[in-house]
Amino acid sequence: MDGPAAPQGGLSVSQRVRVMFYVLQPNESSFASLEEVPDYVNKATPLFVVLMLLEFVVSWVWRHEAPGRINDSITSLSAGVLSRLPDVVSRSLELTTYIYVWDNYRLFELLWDSPWTWYLTFLGVDFGYYWFHRMAHEVNILWAAHQVHHSSEAYNLSTALRQSVLQRYTSWVFYLPMALFIPPSVYAVHLQFNLLYQFWIHTEVVNTLGPLELILNTPSHHRVHHGRNPYCIDKNYGGTLIIWDRIFGTFVAENDKVIYGLTHPINTFEPVKVQLCHLAYIWSTFWATPGFSNKLSVIFKGPGWGPGKPRLGLPEEIPVITGKEVPFNPRLPIYLSVYAVVHFALMLGFYVDLFETQATLSQVTLLLRIGYIILTLTSIGFLMEQRPKAASLEAVRCSVFLALHKLSYLKIYIASLAFTYEKHVPSFPSLSTAFGKQCVSGGAGRKHPLFFPESKSYSSGRPLYGLSKGGFFMNVISLPA
């Protein structure tokens, strides 16, 4: 067999496109060692942006509307950012556990360069994903992580990036049997391919794909999976293939108009709440439920379970869909929407730089930057909900930025902006005080819109922090479920 055509150094444009649809051939995606395996997710990142822009254009031309709302899309992207932050301070659990089992307990070793190994791993990863995904819907504690991905009331490519921080700590278990005989390098390739494939199926601009609907997971099949209509609940778990759902009785075709989201919408754009709200619900239900056996059932049975009910709950308790459901969408002035988008994009500059420079940064710097990113995402969430304390939190965020910059824990990446900042912001305390007074005008407890301060010292030298050279969607995601 020929050696790999795509070394670690780079992928051709054709390969970057084909990897999104799982159509790279075995002879161009087989590697002898784990170190040789490209970071396909990272290298495909520009295509995320291209496809989202293409989806917007097609939706605007075809349906005369955007494929989603700004607030919902920012929340999805925020979840994607949060889901990747643990990678800054820890290694991938999916790979480290797999390598440990391979090194210590493998039964035999399949050839890394055999097409048979490649195709067997393709089936094995997708089979493992099906059962992980199914259990993530049928076991309440696993659903606490996976519900993040289903919490969007829109269905577009940004929804693919709405990922859980916690899901990675349970999904690895379902792939471990493969470590008994499949080399880690082959597994690492297909783990990425399986995830990348699922990005493009999160869209409404593709209807059906004819005969491919019989075998592959498609946008139509996955729209059903994201629906909260009674006929959609707990259906179509497949990653790349839909055959597992057909075999195990969990398949249903798209029929009535799909209404997206959770059966009980969480109605929030606050990223930490999106991540942890169902864990909080489990915690309160656990202590409110009598009997030790029932308490265990709260954790390990389905999200709809209750004392006296079947393991997965009662179908008749699923809320009826009328077709008139209105998504959570607080009205926000245009200038505040622009403010949120701009500061989210600027935050991505720090996020990209964090991953690019993590090997050179101290633990303290890493933790402070992670904390600042979380604070920024939370403040933007408050702003989009127009929370009473949104202005106060944004003033705190800006003050934290100034402090971290003065202490050299954060840097401004664009030279002209750095020069402007240093020239016009001579005193950190005076600036933060001025900003706080202007930003929080209206008093505590009032829903006062946040606005840009008018003082010359700030407006002429706002501490804008730009995009780094790596582009602004790098490493946004460990891809969809």
PyMOL commands that set and color helices and strands:
alter all, ss='L'
color gray80, all
select helices_A, chain A and resi 13-19+26-28+34-36+40-63+70-84+86-89+93-105+115-138+140-150+157-161+168-180+184-197+210-214+219-225+230-232+243-248+271-288+292-300+315-317+334-360+363-385+390-406+415-424+428-439+456-459
alter helices_A, ss='H'
color red, helices_A
deselect
rebuild
show_as cartoon
